[in-house]
Structure formats: structure tokens, C-alpha cells
């Protein structure tokens, strides 16, 4: 039996990338990983890590070259390259683009291509404005067919009261639910 294929898109919530890569490693034991990395996450060195080190680690885990170009992700839907698509971490910027039908990045065009064939999208949010400007987009996406969220929480309600971060350790369980067309509950913990 072949493995379930996960298009795993990584965005530039740089402080969360190491946690997400750890989850990717765990998933690679049971799932085939198709890595997609945003332009920023694949090209910007930060205090949280060097872009080339992140790329090398993701490619080693997945056994595949990362996809970063529009032309590389456009066939995801038509060629049925993934059973589910996961964005982890998903920034407020990426969420906004998806919510408003903007597909000008590898991640957002990958999502558009994947959703057009009715397959599930799982979002693991990490944004400082989840309970601010991004709240309306979360609401809209919760009401969108085939879109699911990894449970999330306020990571620092005193110092960053609008910030939301997903429980990345619940990604695999959330995938299982999403593949059955169900939202894991509760969403906010």
C-alpha cells in the first residue's frame, strides 16, 4: 500500500520553522512529503536559522527537492500530486492571500491548485495578529469547504494578546481528521 501524500508548505514564521521541521520528520515515517517552501522561508537568514540549512534539512527529510516556483506547484491539482496539503507554519499574510483568492506565491498557488480538485487543506497557523486583523480571515476559512485548522492557542496572551500559534504536535492527528473531512475539536485550546 502506498503512503498518503502530503504537500507540506512552509512559510516564513521563522521562529516556528524548527518546530514544524521536527513534525515533518515525524510525518515522514508514515507519509510521503512533497515539500513547498515560500520565497522568504527559502531565502532569508534569520536569528532562528540560515535558509540553506532549512532547505537542506527539509530536502533530506522528504527525499525531494523543495518546490519554490509557481511553475513547480501549478500541477499539484491537475496531476493529483497530493492527497492533502498542509501549510505549517501559515502566516497571517499567507492566510489573507488564500482567503482572498490571491495566488501569487508558490504556497498560495499550490493551495489554489490543490483545492480546485476538492482535496483537503490543513492550516497550522502562526501569526501575531490572529485575534486582530487575521481573525476575519480565520472565520472565513472556517466556513470554506475542504479547509481545516490544526488546533491553536494564544501563545503569550499578556505580551501579545492577538497572537495565535497552532499546536504543531497535533499536525498528524489533524491530518487524520482532515482526510475524513472532519475538523479536529476543539479548534481553540
SULVEN-V505978 format. One record per helix or strand of 3 or more residues. SS is the DSSP state (H for helix, E for strand). FROM is the first residue (numbers start at 1). TO is the last residue. Records with the same first field share a line. If there is no record, write none. Layout:
BEGIN
SS=FROM-TO, FROM-TO
END
This chain:
BEGIN
E=4-10, 31-37, 84-90, 120-127, 147-149, 164-166
H=14-27, 39-43, 51-62, 70-73, 75-78, 92-99, 106-115, 135-142, 168-179
END
